[in-house]
Amino acid sequence: MPEPVTRTVCLLGFGNVGRRLCELVARNDDELAERHGLRLRFVAVGTAAHGSLLAPAGISAADVLELATDPAGGRRAFPEPVRLGVELLLASGADVLIEATPLDPHGGRLAIAHLEAALGHGADAITVNKGPIAWDYRRLSTLAAAHGRRLLFEGAVMDGCPVFNLFRSCLPDCRLLGFEAVFNSTTNFILDAMGEGVSFADALAQVQAAGYAEADPSHDIDGHDAAAKVAALANVLMDAGMTPDDVPKDSIRAVTPERIAAARRAGRRLRVVCTARRDGGGVSGAVRLTELVAEHPLFSAGGSTLSVLLQTDLMGTVQIAEIGALPEQTAYAVYSDLLALHESR
Ligand code: HSE
């Protein structure tokens, strides 16, 4: 069997997703080499507050995890001081950037700068940060094409559950006409827990402990995460050219237990529902607090079950559900993008 091809990775962001990705790659190192002829070696890891790693010779995912874990199993800072992501990426000379920094709901400029630096300097880029796709997809995809690089982002919406890849690989020539979706686990959890008598603050603490909430949970609560997902999906599959600022959004802050209980008594469920549709010459999107009736196909979406109804021109409406959206599933999105990249090179 030929020697596996080594691809070097710069990972920016080592939160829940970055760590899970390293665990997944470490577990599947042999599989990647034997089955796919791919060996992944990390040449840099950047964090905002837990140091950085620059290892030009490349180390395995298992070694990254060892460096980031103290003897008691807790988190340990990487050996070098925190460095700017772009600086670290360029110093590393990585083949692939994995952008896994937290969502910035006000323009995503830092993550965009990371992707620009990668694509402009000969690296392919994978982002699980939905910000760049929500804010700047057209320009970034043009930049990637101009440099003969690839920009992949399956994890931007519904984690590793194939949404973008579904259209790319399984629905040839289908155009997306619109969609309706439940895209945010944190608000699902909070609304359901409040329906069981848990306070808003306790429900939020539980969902943060479970690892679903954004680093700043107001991004979930006030609809920014959902709006970014609407814009990302609409930009890629409907050529919407929109940003999250174009998406009106409802917050769940003012929802009372009484309102949730009244919906329940009527056999309905309160959900944060994301929509987009073609509207005259353009595309409009929205994030709205909605009471779903039991017959609605999205009614069963709740907790960490996410679902989208994709209305297409050639294949009618296709529904996809992700049952249990955990950081592991987001890590799988990166894993599948890494393989897609490897197989296209
Ligand atoms: N904070 C997001 C959610 C997870 O609650 O759905 C990442 O998309």
Residues whose N, C-alpha, C, O or C-beta is under 5 A from the ligand:
A	BS01	HSE	F183 N184 S185 T186 Y212 A213 E214 D220
